[in-house]
């Protein structure tokens, strides 16, 4: 007999309530953002705040249009986004590969443990001058800065996820004669997806931090370069506009990771 597609009234009511709830949350979030910018604009117009120091939305919009007309906007945005994507991807994949090696060899994991702790605690910005000397005054130093900031966190997070998998599941696979590769693919990797997703979300922010820190130290283009330049010449409209653009780019990247999360969780289930 064909399956019935009937949905109970209770289920329909629940789905409607969830949809209304999502719409309400999004509308409130949007309203808070609009009110914030309106109050900012009004406060600047009424001289409640010094617009020279804080800028204001209308002046930021004019700065954005000027950058758009000259084409400068896309050069700087693309430079920072490209550096972040490279740093994020290499940090995530490199950290995952090293975590797999350390899981594979408990001896290496014990040897590396104190070094991972120290490297994780070390302020990576202290390595900036060294990277400039080693890699030169250009994009490689910026990308490596982003890589160093994200890779250690990825290694620690993923390795912890690998080691926290239920030992009974591993023993059961071993009882059926499964090798380490099979155990990793069939048991360890699926069970570690939450840790992997968590590492991806953390790496989004860390990669942006690494790139901006690198651009603060050495760059000829990028949003970090605009922020530093605007601060040096007291062009706060340029600084605030760059910060807003940076926030939007980071939000878009986070949404992309969240979309990947939904796909991975669907594959896991």
FENSUL-V278763 format. One record per residue. N is the residue number from 1. RES is the residue in three letters. PHI is phi in whole degrees, 0 to 359 (NA if undefined). PSI is psi as a letter, one per 30 degrees, with the letter a starting at -180 (999 if undefined). OMEGA is omega in degrees with one decimal (none if undefined). Layout:
N|RES|PHI|PSI|OMEGA  N|RES|PHI|PSI|OMEGA
This chain:
1|UNK|NA|k|179.8  2|UNK|293|k|-179.6  3|UNK|287|k|179.5  4|UNK|276|k|177.5  5|UNK|262|g|-177.7  6|UNK|293|k|175.7  7|UNK|247|k|-176.4  8|UNK|295|l|177.4  9|UNK|302|e|179.1  10|UNK|296|e|178.6  11|UNK|294|e|177.8  12|UNK|298|e|178.4  13|UNK|297|e|178.7  14|UNK|297|e|179.6  15|UNK|296|e|177.8  16|UNK|296|e|179.7  17|UNK|296|e|178.8  18|UNK|294|e|178.9  19|UNK|295|e|178.5  20|UNK|297|e|179.6  21|UNK|296|e|178.9  22|UNK|297|e|179.6  23|UNK|296|e|-179.4  24|UNK|296|e|179.7  25|UNK|296|e|-179.2  26|UNK|296|e|-179.6  27|UNK|296|e|179.0  28|UNK|294|e|177.6  29|UNK|300|e|179.6  30|UNK|295|e|-179.8  31|UNK|295|e|177.8  32|UNK|300|e|-179.8  33|UNK|295|e|-179.6  34|UNK|296|e|179.9  35|UNK|298|e|179.3  36|UNK|301|e|-178.5  37|UNK|290|e|177.8  38|UNK|295|e|178.7  39|UNK|297|e|177.2  40|UNK|299|e|-179.7  41|UNK|295|e|-178.8  42|UNK|295|e|-179.4  43|UNK|298|e|178.7  44|UNK|289|e|179.8  45|UNK|295|e|-178.5  46|UNK|273|g|178.2  47|UNK|65|g|173.1  48|UNK|290|f|174.3  49|UNK|232|l|179.2  50|UNK|277|j|-176.7  51|UNK|293|f|176.4  52|UNK|293|e|-178.8  53|UNK|271|e|-174.6  54|UNK|262|f|-171.3  55|UNK|60|a|175.4  56|UNK|199|l|-173.3  57|UNK|306|e|-177.8  58|UNK|294|e|178.4  59|UNK|289|e|175.9  60|UNK|296|e|178.5  61|UNK|295|e|177.0  62|UNK|296|e|176.8  63|UNK|297|e|179.6  64|UNK|296|e|178.9  65|UNK|296|e|178.6  66|UNK|297|e|178.5  67|UNK|295|e|177.7  68|UNK|294|e|-177.4  69|UNK|294|e|-179.9  70|UNK|274|f|-177.5  71|UNK|81|f|-178.8  72|UNK|295|e|-177.5  73|UNK|302|e|-173.6  74|UNK|288|e|176.3  75|UNK|299|e|-175.8  76|UNK|288|e|179.5  77|UNK|296|e|-178.4  78|UNK|295|e|179.3  79|UNK|300|e|-178.4  80|UNK|291|e|-179.7  81|UNK|297|e|-179.8  82|UNK|297|e|178.3  83|UNK|298|e|-179.2  84|UNK|292|e|179.7  85|UNK|298|e|178.9  86|UNK|297|e|179.9  87|UNK|296|e|179.9  88|UNK|295|e|-177.9  89|UNK|294|e|-178.8  90|UNK|293|e|178.4  91|UNK|295|e|-179.5  92|UNK|291|e|-178.3  93|UNK|292|e|177.7  94|UNK|296|e|178.0  95|UNK|296|e|178.0  96|UNK|296|e|-179.6  97|UNK|297|e|179.9  98|UNK|293|e|178.1  99|UNK|297|e|177.3  100|UNK|296|e|179.5  101|UNK|298|e|-179.1  102|UNK|290|e|175.4  103|UNK|293|e|-178.5  104|UNK|295|e|-177.6  105|UNK|239|j|177.5  106|UNK|303|e|178.5  107|UNK|298|e|178.6  108|UNK|296|e|179.5  109|UNK|297|e|179.0  110|UNK|292|e|178.5  111|UNK|296|e|-174.2  112|UNK|280|f|-172.8  113|UNK|306|e|-178.6  114|UNK|295|e|179.5  115|UNK|292|e|177.0  116|UNK|296|e|179.5  117|UNK|297|e|-179.4  118|UNK|294|e|-179.2  119|UNK|295|e|178.5  120|UNK|292|e|-179.5  121|UNK|279|f|-176.7  122|UNK|289|k|174.3  123|UNK|296|j|-173.6  124|UNK|293|f|180.0  125|UNK|296|f|177.5  126|UNK|295|f|179.5  127|UNK|275|f|-176.6  128|UNK|305|e|179.4  129|UNK|301|e|178.8  130|UNK|294|e|179.6  131|UNK|296|e|179.5  132|UNK|295|e|179.1  133|UNK|293|e|-176.7  134|UNK|287|e|-169.4  135|UNK|254|f|177.9  136|UNK|95|l|-176.0  137|UNK|270|i|-177.1  138|UNK|197|a|-174.9  139|UNK|295|e|178.6  140|UNK|306|e|179.2  141|UNK|295|e|179.9  142|UNK|293|e|-178.9  143|UNK|295|e|179.1  144|UNK|294|e|176.0  145|UNK|300|e|177.2  146|UNK|296|e|178.8  147|UNK|297|e|-177.2  148|UNK|295|e|-178.4  149|UNK|290|e|-173.9  150|UNK|268|f|-170.2  151|UNK|290|e|-177.5  152|UNK|294|e|178.6  153|UNK|297|e|178.5  154|UNK|296|e|-179.9  155|UNK|300|e|-176.9  156|UNK|297|e|-177.8  157|UNK|295|e|-177.8  158|UNK|291|e|179.2  159|UNK|297|e|176.9  160|UNK|298|e|177.5  161|UNK|294|e|178.0  162|UNK|299|e|-175.0  163|UNK|283|f|-178.1  164|UNK|267|g|177.9  165|UNK|293|k|-177.2  166|UNK|305|k|-179.0  167|UNK|296|e|-179.6  168|UNK|297|e|178.2  169|UNK|295|e|179.6  170|UNK|294|e|179.8  171|UNK|297|e|179.2  172|UNK|296|e|177.3  173|UNK|296|e|178.8  174|UNK|295|e|178.9  175|UNK|295|f|177.4  176|UNK|271|g|175.6  177|UNK|85|g|-179.7  178|UNK|286|k|176.2  179|UNK|275|l|-176.0  180|UNK|295|e|-179.5  181|UNK|296|e|179.3  182|UNK|297|e|179.4  183|UNK|298|e|-178.9  184|UNK|295|e|-176.1  185|UNK|289|e|-173.1  186|UNK|272|f|-173.9  187|UNK|241|e|-171.0  188|UNK|295|e|-175.4  189|UNK|296|e|177.6  190|UNK|298|e|-179.1  191|UNK|290|f|-176.9  192|UNK|264|g|-179.2  193|UNK|302|e|177.2  194|UNK|302|e|177.6  195|UNK|293|e|178.9  196|UNK|296|e|179.7  197|UNK|295|e|177.2  198|UNK|299|e|178.1  199|UNK|296|e|178.5  200|UNK|298|e|-179.2  201|UNK|295|e|178.0  202|UNK|295|e|-177.6  203|UNK|294|f|176.6  204|UNK|302|e|179.8  205|UNK|293|e|-177.5  206|UNK|295|e|179.5  207|UNK|295|e|177.1  208|UNK|295|e|178.0  209|UNK|299|e|-179.0  210|UNK|298|e|-178.9  211|UNK|294|e|-179.1  212|UNK|295|e|175.9  213|UNK|299|e|177.9  214|UNK|297|e|179.7  215|UNK|290|f|173.8  216|UNK|298|e|-176.1  217|UNK|280|e|-174.7  218|UNK|207|j|176.1  219|UNK|193|l|174.5  220|UNK|244|f|178.6  221|UNK|202|l|179.6  222|UNK|118|l|-178.7  223|UNK|294|e|176.2  224|UNK|298|e|176.8  225|UNK|297|e|178.9  226|UNK|296|e|-179.9  227|UNK|296|e|179.6  228|UNK|295|e|-179.8  229|UNK|298|e|180.0  230|UNK|297|e|177.7  231|UNK|292|e|-178.7  232|UNK|292|e|-178.5  233|UNK|259|g|179.5  234|UNK|57|h|175.5  235|UNK|260|i|-173.4  236|UNK|290|f|174.7  237|UNK|298|e|179.3  238|UNK|294|e|179.6  239|UNK|297|e|-176.5  240|UNK|292|e|177.3  241|UNK|298|e|179.0  242|UNK|295|e|179.3  243|UNK|295|e|179.4  244|UNK|296|e|177.9  245|UNK|299|e|179.1  246|UNK|299|e|178.6  247|UNK|296|e|179.0  248|UNK|295|e|179.8  249|UNK|297|e|178.8  250|UNK|296|e|178.7  251|UNK|295|e|178.1  252|UNK|298|e|179.5  253|UNK|295|e|178.2  254|UNK|295|e|177.7  255|UNK|297|e|177.9  256|UNK|297|e|177.7  257|UNK|293|e|177.7  258|UNK|297|e|176.0  259|UNK|296|e|176.1  260|UNK|298|e|178.1  261|UNK|300|e|179.9  262|UNK|297|e|178.7  263|UNK|291|e|-179.5  264|UNK|293|e|179.3  265|UNK|293|e|176.4  266|UNK|294|e|176.9  267|UNK|295|e|-179.1  268|UNK|295|e|-178.1  269|UNK|286|999|none
